[in-house]
Amino acid sequence: MFFSDRTDAGRQLAARLDHLKGHDVVVLGLPRGGVPVAAEVADALGAPLDICLVRKLGVPHQPELAMGALGEGGVRVLNERVLRETRVGDHDLAAVEEREHAELDQRARRYRGSRSSVSLAGRTVVVVDDGLATGATALAACRVVRARGAARIVLAVPVAPRGWTTRVGDDADETVSVHTPDLFFAIGQFYQDFSQTPDAEVIACLDRSKAARDPVAQGADVRIPVSGITLGGRLAVPEGAGGIVLFAHGSGSSRHSPRNREVAGVLNRAGLGTLLFDLLSEAEAEDRERVFDTPLLAGRLAGATEWLAGRPESTGLPLGYFGASTGAAAALWAAADPASPVSAVVSRGGRPDLAAERLARVRASTLLVVGGADAMVLDLNRRAQALLRCENRLAVVRGAGHLFEEPGALEEVADLATSWFAEHFRRQRVSTPS
């Protein structure tokens, strides 16, 4: 045996990938067994960890023998030799594919939830599994990654049979294996502990990696006095920040909103500060009338803005609002105040119609982001846009619903918001005398 368990295998594999340190790398683990291995690699390289969902197509009555694999994005790889030798017909193949497609979709929901996948475009992607036998799953994974725009693919495994690289061909730009034994019957023979990896461990690996690299989590807890109450918040201001964005969450949410935190993290990594805070106290949040009281929420946002402006972290920095759902109405309502200091507003799946009477008075440059499949809200935003007199734009995220849960949808929102704030904060800094 070469490895005590998958953690040990991951550490040994990471040592072979040291040359990738300092590069723009993403590490993808193949669920389930490849994820704890990949977690060790990602930690050693200081790289983000994500999953590459691929399902093996097992031969009927011999499921451990792969006759192919399915991947995200409709990728399908078949092993013609195994199909010939086992004489699996089209009907049986279709039945296995249907079952594995359903499992692929279910796992995507289970592992990712509302979390968007990490962008691979133009980056070096390390695809990691706990070993390679037939290569069908790894081949499908590489093709999925290539289709998502990876500039370079490194396929890395702790153990593989001698001559395994010929099976991969050109689908990987680099291949790495710690051991390539001559006698290879199954991956598990090289592990002391090769017990099945539970879903909970996969999710825990992803959560730990995200928390370790989450700038929001590394911010400071703050208490914000507004209108006679104190609201909880999280302030994260990177060194040399180009501005600070205040987040106004939607109904039924709070400063802990996973979608807002995801966007805030992207803004932080782009050099922008963020303040996520509760618009209502816990007791107030139980009152549905207050949840939809736009003037009240806008007042809280304005109060938090005034508090932030008095903090040393914000001295000389432009300010902006990011509002989601009903929070977008509060952001626009507050921005319509002639004394508002904000220079840019971004609305995600917002309800600007709830601030219709104030929209013509907004002076901050406004970006309305709506999901293409969110027909009602898209119509409301189009009507609201016609009322705006400031610089504005309506961006439609194709195929996205109201919560932007579709793969890549929230990532697109974050990219749009980052570009919008960065550009308008830059303009304000240029136009403001030092």
WOMODA-V281390 format. One record per residue. RES is the residue in one letter. PHI is phi in whole degrees, 0 to 359 (999 if undefined). NEAR is the number of other ideal C-beta (glycine too) atoms within 10 Angstrom. D_CENTER is the distance of its C-alpha to the mean C-alpha in Angstrom with 1 decimal. Layout:
# WOMODA-V281390
res->RES phi->PHI near->NEAR d_center->D_CENTER
res->RES phi->PHI near->NEAR d_center->D_CENTER
This chain:
# WOMODA-V281390
res->M phi->999 near->10 d_center->36.8
res->F phi->259 near->16 d_center->34.5
res->F phi->228 near->24 d_center->31.8
res->S phi->285 near->11 d_center->32.1
res->D phi->199 near->15 d_center->28.7
res->R phi->291 near->28 d_center->25.1
res->T phi->295 near->14 d_center->24.4
res->D phi->299 near->17 d_center->27.6
res->A phi->297 near->30 d_center->26.7
res->G phi->296 near->27 d_center->23.3
res->R phi->292 near->16 d_center->25.3
res->Q phi->294 near->17 d_center->27.9
res->L phi->293 near->26 d_center->25.5
res->A phi->301 near->25 d_center->23.7
res->A phi->296 near->12 d_center->27.2
res->R phi->276 near->14 d_center->27.5
res->L phi->246 near->20 d_center->24.4
res->D phi->301 near->9 d_center->25.4
res->H phi->292 near->11 d_center->26.1
res->L phi->268 near->22 d_center->22.3
res->K phi->300 near->12 d_center->22.0
res->G phi->87 near->8 d_center->21.4
res->H phi->267 near->12 d_center->19.9
res->D phi->280 near->12 d_center->16.4
res->V phi->246 near->20 d_center->15.3
res->V phi->238 near->22 d_center->12.4
res->V phi->253 near->32 d_center->13.7
res->L phi->245 near->31 d_center->13.1
res->G phi->261 near->32 d_center->15.2
res->L phi->270 near->26 d_center->17.0
res->P phi->295 near->25 d_center->17.2
res->R phi->261 near->19 d_center->19.1
res->G phi->299 near->23 d_center->21.5
res->G phi->282 near->31 d_center->19.6
res->V phi->290 near->32 d_center->16.7
res->P phi->297 near->21 d_center->19.1
res->V phi->292 near->32 d_center->20.6
res->A phi->296 near->33 d_center->17.3
res->A phi->299 near->25 d_center->16.4
res->E phi->292 near->24 d_center->19.8
res->V phi->294 near->29 d_center->19.2
res->A phi->299 near->29 d_center->15.9
res->D phi->296 near->18 d_center->17.7
res->A phi->293 near->18 d_center->20.8
res->L phi->270 near->22 d_center->19.1
res->G phi->64 near->11 d_center->16.9
res->A phi->247 near->25 d_center->14.0
res->P phi->292 near->18 d_center->10.3
res->L phi->249 near->27 d_center->10.5
res->D phi->217 near->25 d_center->8.9
res->I phi->244 near->26 d_center->11.2
res->C phi->241 near->29 d_center->13.2
res->L phi->280 near->24 d_center->14.8
res->V phi->221 near->29 d_center->18.5
res->R phi->240 near->23 d_center->21.5
res->K phi->287 near->20 d_center->25.0
res->L phi->264 near->27 d_center->27.8
res->G phi->277 near->17 d_center->30.6
res->V phi->296 near->21 d_center->34.2
res->P phi->306 near->15 d_center->35.8
res->H phi->69 near->9 d_center->37.8
res->Q phi->209 near->12 d_center->36.4
res->P phi->300 near->12 d_center->32.6
res->E phi->285 near->10 d_center->32.1
res->L phi->270 near->18 d_center->33.4
res->A phi->276 near->21 d_center->30.7
res->M phi->258 near->27 d_center->31.9
res->G phi->162 near->26 d_center->28.6
res->A phi->202 near->27 d_center->24.8
res->L phi->242 near->24 d_center->22.2
res->G phi->227 near->23 d_center->18.7
res->E phi->300 near->22 d_center->15.8
res->G phi->80 near->12 d_center->16.9
res->G phi->79 near->9 d_center->20.4
res->V phi->288 near->18 d_center->21.3
res->R phi->222 near->13 d_center->24.5
res->V phi->234 near->23 d_center->26.6
res->L phi->243 near->17 d_center->30.1
res->N phi->262 near->21 d_center->32.6
res->E phi->298 near->9 d_center->35.8
res->R phi->296 near->10 d_center->38.0
res->V phi->295 near->18 d_center->36.8
res->L phi->299 near->17 d_center->37.2
res->R phi->293 near->10 d_center->40.7
res->E phi->291 near->12 d_center->41.8
res->T phi->266 near->16 d_center->40.6
res->R phi->57 near->8 d_center->41.7
res->V phi->283 near->20 d_center->38.7
res->G phi->275 near->11 d_center->39.3
res->D phi->300 near->8 d_center->37.1
res->H phi->296 near->7 d_center->37.3
res->D phi->294 near->15 d_center->36.2
res->L phi->298 near->17 d_center->33.4
res->A phi->298 near->10 d_center->32.1
res->A phi->295 near->12 d_center->32.3
res->V phi->294 near->20 d_center->30.2
res->E phi->299 near->16 d_center->27.6
res->E phi->299 near->10 d_center->27.4
res->R phi->296 near->13 d_center->26.9
res->E phi->286 near->18 d_center->24.2
res->H phi->299 near->14 d_center->22.3
res->A phi->298 near->11 d_center->22.3
res->E phi->293 near->14 d_center->21.1
res->L phi->299 near->15 d_center->18.2
res->D phi->296 near->12 d_center->17.1
res->Q phi->295 near->10 d_center->17.8
res->R phi->293 near->19 d_center->15.8
res->A phi->301 near->16 d_center->12.6
res->R phi->291 near->10 d_center->13.2
res->R phi->291 near->13 d_center->14.4
res->Y phi->278 near->19 d_center->11.9
res->R phi->266 near->17 d_center->8.5
res->G phi->57 near->11 d_center->10.1
res->S phi->270 near->14 d_center->8.2
res->R phi->289 near->19 d_center->4.8
res->S phi->280 near->22 d_center->3.1
res->S phi->286 near->19 d_center->4.4
res->V phi->287 near->19 d_center->5.2
res->S phi->294 near->18 d_center->7.8
res->L phi->252 near->21 d_center->11.2
res->A phi->304 near->8 d_center->13.6
res->G phi->74 near->10 d_center->16.5
res->R phi->249 near->20 d_center->15.5
res->T phi->275 near->20 d_center->17.3
res->V phi->243 near->28 d_center->15.7
res->V phi->260 near->31 d_center->17.4
res->V phi->267 near->28 d_center->17.6
res->V phi->236 near->32 d_center->19.1
res->D phi->230 near->27 d_center->21.2
res->D phi->278 near->28 d_center->23.9
res->G phi->165 near->29 d_center->26.5
res->L phi->229 near->26 d_center->27.7
res->A phi->248 near->23 d_center->30.6
res->T phi->282 near->20 d_center->30.9
res->G phi->91 near->24 d_center->27.9
res->A phi->298 near->23 d_center->26.9
res->T phi->294 near->25 d_center->23.5
res->A phi->297 near->31 d_center->22.7
res->L phi->296 near->24 d_center->24.1
res->A phi->297 near->28 d_center->21.9
res->A phi->298 near->31 d_center->18.8
res->C phi->298 near->29 d_center->19.9
res->R phi->290 near->20 d_center->20.6
res->V phi->299 near->24 d_center->17.2
res->V phi->296 near->28 d_center->15.7
res->R phi->297 near->19 d_center->18.4
res->A phi->294 near->14 d_center->17.8
res->R phi->270 near->20 d_center->14.2
res->G phi->95 near->12 d_center->16.0
res->A phi->298 near->22 d_center->16.2
res->A phi->278 near->13 d_center->19.2
res->R phi->212 near->18 d_center->20.5
res->I phi->242 near->23 d_center->20.0
res->V phi->246 near->23 d_center->21.4
res->L phi->264 near->27 d_center->22.2
res->A phi->232 near->28 d_center->23.1
res->V phi->220 near->27 d_center->24.8
res->P phi->292 near->28 d_center->27.2
res->V phi->211 near->25 d_center->29.9
res->A phi->204 near->27 d_center->31.0
res->P phi->291 near->20 d_center->34.5
res->R phi->303 near->12 d_center->36.6
res->G phi->81 near->10 d_center->36.1
res->W phi->295 near->21 d_center->32.6
res->T phi->295 near->17 d_center->31.4
res->T phi->292 near->7 d_center->33.6
res->R phi->290 near->18 d_center->31.7
res->V phi->281 near->18 d_center->28.5
res->G phi->62 near->10 d_center->30.3
res->D phi->270 near->8 d_center->28.5
res->D phi->288 near->20 d_center->25.1
res->A phi->236 near->24 d_center->24.2
res->D phi->277 near->15 d_center->25.3
res->E phi->211 near->16 d_center->25.9
res->T phi->235 near->20 d_center->26.6
res->V phi->223 near->20 d_center->27.0
res->S phi->220 near->20 d_center->28.7
res->V phi->290 near->19 d_center->30.3
res->H phi->227 near->17 d_center->33.1
res->T phi->227 near->15 d_center->34.7
res->P phi->289 near->14 d_center->37.6
res->D phi->289 near->7 d_center->40.4
res->L phi->267 near->7 d_center->40.7
res->F phi->225 near->19 d_center->37.4
res->F phi->253 near->10 d_center->37.5
res->A phi->200 near->11 d_center->34.2
res->I phi->300 near->20 d_center->31.2
res->G phi->298 near->15 d_center->32.2
res->Q phi->292 near->14 d_center->35.5
res->F phi->259 near->20 d_center->34.0
res->Y phi->242 near->22 d_center->32.3
res->Q phi->290 near->11 d_center->34.3
res->D phi->240 near->12 d_center->31.6
res->F phi->237 near->19 d_center->29.7
res->S phi->293 near->10 d_center->29.1
res->Q phi->297 near->7 d_center->26.4
res->T phi->278 near->19 d_center->22.9
res->P phi->285 near->10 d_center->22.1
res->D phi->302 near->13 d_center->18.8
res->A phi->300 near->8 d_center->18.8
res->E phi->289 near->17 d_center->18.8
res->V phi->300 near->22 d_center->15.8
res->I phi->297 near->18 d_center->13.8
res->A phi->297 near->14 d_center->15.5
res->C phi->300 near->25 d_center->14.7
res->L phi->294 near->24 d_center->10.9
res->D phi->295 near->13 d_center->11.4
res->R phi->297 near->14 d_center->14.0
res->S phi->296 near->22 d_center->12.0
res->K phi->295 near->18 d_center->9.2
res->A phi->297 near->11 d_center->12.3
res->A phi->293 near->14 d_center->14.2
res->R phi->249 near->16 d_center->12.0
res->D phi->272 near->18 d_center->11.1
res->P phi->299 near->20 d_center->13.6
res->V phi->298 near->22 d_center->13.8
res->A phi->296 near->13 d_center->15.0
res->Q phi->269 near->14 d_center->17.5
res->G phi->282 near->20 d_center->18.9
res->A phi->244 near->10 d_center->22.1
res->D phi->289 near->9 d_center->23.0
res->V phi->228 near->17 d_center->25.4
res->R phi->242 near->10 d_center->27.9
res->I phi->245 near->19 d_center->28.6
res->P phi->281 near->11 d_center->32.0
res->V phi->218 near->18 d_center->32.2
res->S phi->51 near->10 d_center->35.1
res->G phi->85 near->5 d_center->36.6
res->I phi->234 near->14 d_center->33.6
res->T phi->241 near->11 d_center->31.0
res->L phi->251 near->22 d_center->27.3
res->G phi->277 near->16 d_center->24.6
res->G phi->206 near->22 d_center->21.9
res->R phi->226 near->20 d_center->19.6
res->L phi->252 near->21 d_center->20.4
res->A phi->232 near->23 d_center->18.6
res->V phi->232 near->22 d_center->20.4
res->P phi->298 near->17 d_center->19.9
res->E phi->299 near->5 d_center->23.3
res->G phi->72 near->6 d_center->24.5
res->A phi->303 near->21 d_center->22.1
res->G phi->267 near->18 d_center->22.8
res->G phi->163 near->26 d_center->22.5
res->I phi->230 near->26 d_center->21.1
res->V phi->249 near->27 d_center->19.1
res->L phi->266 near->25 d_center->20.1
res->F phi->260 near->30 d_center->17.8
res->A phi->247 near->31 d_center->19.8
res->H phi->284 near->25 d_center->18.2
res->G phi->272 near->25 d_center->19.3
res->S phi->297 near->17 d_center->22.0
res->G phi->76 near->11 d_center->21.5
res->S phi->241 near->21 d_center->18.7
res->S phi->200 near->17 d_center->19.0
res->R phi->293 near->20 d_center->17.6
res->H phi->270 near->12 d_center->15.5
res->S phi->310 near->20 d_center->13.5
res->P phi->296 near->11 d_center->9.9
res->R phi->288 near->23 d_center->8.8
res->N phi->294 near->25 d_center->11.1
res->R phi->296 near->20 d_center->10.0
res->E phi->298 near->20 d_center->6.4
res->V phi->294 near->29 d_center->8.5
res->A phi->300 near->28 d_center->11.2
res->G phi->298 near->20 d_center->9.5
res->V phi->295 near->21 d_center->9.1
res->L phi->298 near->29 d_center->12.6
res->N phi->300 near->22 d_center->13.9
res->R phi->293 near->14 d_center->13.0
res->A phi->271 near->18 d_center->14.8
res->G phi->90 near->15 d_center->17.8
res->L phi->246 near->26 d_center->17.7
res->G phi->278 near->25 d_center->18.6
res->T phi->219 near->29 d_center->17.3
res->L phi->231 near->27 d_center->19.2
res->L phi->259 near->26 d_center->17.7
res->F phi->210 near->24 d_center->20.8
res->D phi->276 near->21 d_center->22.5
res->L phi->282 near->29 d_center->24.6
res->L phi->228 near->20 d_center->26.9
res->S phi->287 near->14 d_center->28.4
res->E phi->301 near->9 d_center->27.9
res->A phi->293 near->9 d_center->31.2
res->E phi->295 near->17 d_center->30.6
res->A phi->296 near->16 d_center->27.4
res->E phi->280 near->10 d_center->29.6
res->D phi->267 near->11 d_center->31.6
res->R phi->297 near->10 d_center->30.3
res->E phi->294 near->8 d_center->32.5
res->R phi->291 near->16 d_center->30.9
res->V phi->302 near->18 d_center->27.4
res->F phi->251 near->14 d_center->28.4
res->D phi->273 near->19 d_center->30.8
res->T phi->302 near->21 d_center->29.4
res->P phi->301 near->13 d_center->32.1
res->L phi->296 near->18 d_center->31.6
res->L phi->297 near->26 d_center->27.8
res->A phi->296 near->27 d_center->28.5
res->G phi->295 near->18 d_center->31.1
res->R phi->295 near->25 d_center->28.9
res->L phi->296 near->26 d_center->26.4
res->A phi->296 near->22 d_center->29.4
res->G phi->294 near->17 d_center->30.6
res->A phi->294 near->24 d_center->27.4
res->T phi->295 near->22 d_center->27.5
res->E phi->295 near->13 d_center->31.1
res->W phi->298 near->20 d_center->30.3
res->L phi->296 near->23 d_center->27.6
res->A phi->298 near->13 d_center->30.0
res->G phi->270 near->8 d_center->32.5
res->R phi->274 near->14 d_center->30.3
res->P phi->297 near->6 d_center->30.9
res->E phi->296 near->14 d_center->27.3
res->S phi->261 near->21 d_center->27.3
res->T phi->306 near->8 d_center->30.7
res->G phi->76 near->8 d_center->30.9
res->L phi->262 near->19 d_center->27.2
res->P phi->295 near->23 d_center->26.3
res->L phi->239 near->23 d_center->24.5
res->G phi->213 near->28 d_center->22.2
res->Y phi->240 near->28 d_center->20.8
res->F phi->239 near->32 d_center->17.5
res->G phi->245 near->32 d_center->18.5
res->A phi->243 near->27 d_center->17.0
res->S phi->54 near->24 d_center->19.4
res->T phi->293 near->24 d_center->22.7
res->G phi->296 near->29 d_center->21.4
res->A phi->292 near->31 d_center->21.4
res->A phi->297 near->28 d_center->25.1
res->A phi->297 near->30 d_center->25.7
res->A phi->296 near->31 d_center->24.1
res->L phi->290 near->32 d_center->26.4
res->W phi->299 near->29 d_center->29.3
res->A phi->294 near->30 d_center->29.1
res->A phi->292 near->30 d_center->28.6
res->A phi->283 near->19 d_center->31.8
res->D phi->294 near->17 d_center->33.9
res->P phi->304 near->6 d_center->36.1
res->A phi->269 near->6 d_center->35.5
res->S phi->296 near->21 d_center->31.7
res->P phi->271 near->17 d_center->30.4
res->V phi->285 near->26 d_center->27.0
res->S phi->253 near->22 d_center->26.7
res->A phi->209 near->27 d_center->23.5
res->V phi->227 near->31 d_center->21.8
res->V phi->236 near->32 d_center->18.6
res->S phi->249 near->30 d_center->18.5
res->R phi->252 near->29 d_center->15.6
res->G phi->52 near->26 d_center->17.2
res->G phi->279 near->31 d_center->20.1
res->R phi->244 near->25 d_center->23.7
res->P phi->297 near->28 d_center->25.6
res->D phi->299 near->16 d_center->28.7
res->L phi->287 near->21 d_center->29.1
res->A phi->240 near->28 d_center->29.9
res->A phi->307 near->17 d_center->32.0
res->E phi->293 near->11 d_center->35.2
res->R phi->248 near->20 d_center->33.6
res->L phi->300 near->24 d_center->31.5
res->A phi->295 near->11 d_center->34.3
res->R phi->263 near->18 d_center->34.6
res->V phi->290 near->26 d_center->31.0
res->R phi->250 near->16 d_center->31.3
res->A phi->289 near->23 d_center->27.8
res->S phi->299 near->23 d_center->26.1
res->T phi->238 near->28 d_center->23.8
res->L phi->247 near->21 d_center->20.9
res->L phi->257 near->26 d_center->20.4
res->V phi->248 near->26 d_center->17.2
res->V phi->225 near->26 d_center->17.8
res->G phi->285 near->24 d_center->16.6
res->G phi->296 near->14 d_center->19.2
res->A phi->268 near->16 d_center->19.9
res->D phi->264 near->19 d_center->20.4
res->A phi->303 near->12 d_center->24.0
res->M phi->296 near->8 d_center->25.6
res->V phi->292 near->20 d_center->23.2
res->L phi->298 near->18 d_center->23.2
res->D phi->296 near->12 d_center->27.0
res->L phi->298 near->19 d_center->27.1
res->N phi->290 near->24 d_center->25.0
res->R phi->297 near->13 d_center->27.4
res->R phi->293 near->13 d_center->30.3
res->A phi->294 near->25 d_center->28.9
res->Q phi->301 near->15 d_center->28.3
res->A phi->293 near->9 d_center->32.0
res->L phi->270 near->17 d_center->33.0
res->L phi->287 near->19 d_center->31.1
res->R phi->245 near->10 d_center->33.4
res->C phi->272 near->17 d_center->31.0
res->E phi->300 near->14 d_center->29.0
res->N phi->208 near->19 d_center->26.3
res->R phi->207 near->13 d_center->24.0
res->L phi->252 near->16 d_center->22.5
res->A phi->249 near->16 d_center->19.3
res->V phi->254 near->16 d_center->18.6
res->V phi->272 near->23 d_center->15.3
res->R phi->302 near->11 d_center->17.0
res->G phi->77 near->12 d_center->16.9
res->A phi->273 near->23 d_center->14.6
res->G phi->269 near->16 d_center->16.1
res->H phi->296 near->17 d_center->16.5
res->L phi->264 near->17 d_center->13.4
res->F phi->55 near->26 d_center->11.0
res->E phi->274 near->17 d_center->10.0
res->E phi->294 near->17 d_center->10.6
res->P phi->307 near->16 d_center->8.6
res->G phi->84 near->17 d_center->7.4
res->A phi->292 near->21 d_center->9.0
res->L phi->293 near->25 d_center->7.0
res->E phi->299 near->19 d_center->5.9
res->E phi->294 near->19 d_center->9.7
res->V phi->301 near->27 d_center->10.6
res->A phi->299 near->26 d_center->9.3
res->D phi->295 near->15 d_center->11.2
res->L phi->297 near->18 d_center->14.1
res->A phi->296 near->26 d_center->14.3
res->T phi->300 near->20 d_center->14.3
res->S phi->297 near->13 d_center->17.0
res->W phi->296 near->21 d_center->19.0
res->F phi->294 near->28 d_center->19.3
res->A phi->301 near->17 d_center->19.9
res->E phi->293 near->11 d_center->22.7
res->H phi->283 near->23 d_center->24.4
res->F phi->292 near->23 d_center->24.3
res->R phi->299 near->13 d_center->25.9
res->R phi->301 near->15 d_center->28.5
res->Q phi->294 near->19 d_center->29.4
res->R phi->296 near->15 d_center->29.9
res->V phi->292 near->7 d_center->32.0
res->S phi->277 near->8 d_center->34.1
res->T phi->267 near->10 d_center->34.7
res->P phi->298 near->3 d_center->37.6
res->S phi->280 near->4 d_center->37.1
